[in-house]
Amino acid sequence: MLPTASARVVIIGGGIIGCSVAYHLGRMGWTDVLLLERHRLSSGSTWHAAGLVGQLRTSANITQLLGYSVDLYDRLEQETGLATGWRRVGGLRLACYADRWTEVRRQATTAKSFGLEMHLLSPREAREMWPLMTVEDVVGAAFLPTDGQASPSDITQALAKGARSAGCGAWSLIRAASSASGS
């Protein structure tokens, strides 16, 4: 039996995307939201995601969305009291041949046009950032200091708590219902 007979929004899947949708709807004042998950939150593809957060993409919209994600991750742990594992460690892009170096330099121009800070580095400067790296075949590198790494499962839990705190209180694990029907 589901916790409500009707809901304004029904979200299928309690991974990072589903919980993010619930979180953002809650922040917009939507409380009649039902999230359905067949196991536990983040038990699908979210639990094994690497958690790398690189912002620069060829699309301005996706780059802006990823920039928003970084801003959200910066405040989510403090807002919810749950650890997210978020760390702005930066992202290093390497070029090991001339064509790739041309591409990385173009990415730096694109980053600047999107308002992202990106530094072009020599192989020696890249190795100073990551001393374990062998740079004999590296032509050049680029560093985005605002990229980072997070724990997708922890972010999912923090988003879920934020959604609940905003009034999105209807959550249902549907495993019992599917088990009862023989699925």
N, C-alpha and C positions, 0 to 999 in steps of 0.2 A: 504494500500500500504506500503510495507516494504521500509526502507530508502535506501537500496542498492539492486541491481539486483543480486549480487553474493557476497559471502564472503568466505575467506579462511577457516574460522571456524564459525560455528553457534552454539551458546550455548542456550539450552532450559532451562529456569528457572533462575530467578534473585534472588535466595536465596544466602546464604553465600557460597555455593559450586560454583554456576555459576559465581558469582562475583569474587570469588577467582581465578577461571580458567581464566577469562578475565584479572584480575590484573596481574597474572603471565605470561600470554601470552604477555601482553603489555610490561612488564619488559624485556621480551626476544626479543622485537622489532616487534612483530606481531601486526599490526594495522588494518588489514582487518578482524576484528572480529565483529560479530553481536550477540548480546544477546537479546533473546526474553523472555518476561515475560507477562503473561496475566492480571496481576493486577498491584501492586506496588512492588518494590524491597522489599524483605524479607516478603512478605505477605503470603507465604506458611508455611511450617513447621519451618522455621527459626525464625519467630516472637515469637513462644512460647517455644523455646529451653531454657533450664535452664542457659546455659552459663558457666557451670563448665568446667574447662580445667584441667583434670588430665592426666599426661603424661605417667605414667607407664602402659604398657600393656605386655602381654606375648610374643608378636611379637617385635623383634628388629626394624623391618621396621616401624611399626605403632608408636612405642615409639620415633623413630627418627623423624617421620613426626610430631608428637605432639610437640616435642622439637623445631622443626622448626617453628611451629605455635606460640609457646610462644615467640620465638625470633622476629617473624613478629609482633605480638601484642605489643611487647615492643617498636617498632619504628613506627608503623602505624599511630598513632595519630599525632605524630610530622611531619611525612612525608606528611600527607594529610590535616592536620588542622581540622579534624573532630574527635570528641570524640568517643572513642571505649568502654568506661566503663571498660577497662582492668585493673585489679589489681592483683598483685602477692601476694595473701593472704596465699598461702600454702594450702596443702590438708592433712587432718587428717584421717587416717584409724584406725578403732577400732577393737579389738578382744575381744569378750565376752565369749569365751570358748577356751579350750586348742588347739583343732584342728585348729581353726581360727588363734590363736597366732602363731602356727607353720607355717601356710600359710603366715602370715604377715612377719615373719622373713625370709622366703624364698623370698618374694617379695623384701625385703631389699637387699638381696644378688643379685637378678636380677637387681635391680635399680643400684647398684654399678657397675655391669658388663656392663650396658648401659650408664654409666657415669653420672647417676643422684644422687644427694645428697638426702639421706633418713635417717632419724634419728629414732631409736627405742626408745620408751618412756614408762615409768611406768604409771600406771593409774593416779598417782598424778601429774606427769609432763604433761600428756594430759589435765587434768583438769585445770592446770595453764594456758594452752594455750586457753582453752575454759571454762571459769568459770561456765557457766550455765549447764554444763554436770554433770550428776550423774555418779559416777564411781564405785559404789558398785559391779557391775557385769562385769567390764572391767578387763581383764587379762593383756592387754598391748595395745600399740598403735604405729603407725608410722606416721611420718610427712615428707612430701615432700615440702620444702620451695618454689620451683619454680612453683608449681601448682597455679591456680588462678581462677578468675571469670571475665567474660566479658559480654557485651551486644551484643548478636548475631546480632540483627538488626542494631546496631550502627557500628559494624565491617563490616557488609554487605555494608552499605552506604560508609564507608571509603574505602573499597576495590573497590567499583564502581568508586569513585572519583579518586583513584589511577590508575585504568584502563583507565579512560577518560584522565587523565593527561599524561599517557604514549602513548596516541594516539588511543586508542580503542574507537572511537567515535560513532559507530553505535549501538544504543539502541532502542528497539521498544517495546512498550506496545501493545499487540495484542488483548486487550479487545474489542476495537472498531471493529476490523475485525470479531471476533467471535460473537459479539452482532449483527452485521449486517447480519450474515448468519443464525441467529435464534438459535445459540447454547447457 
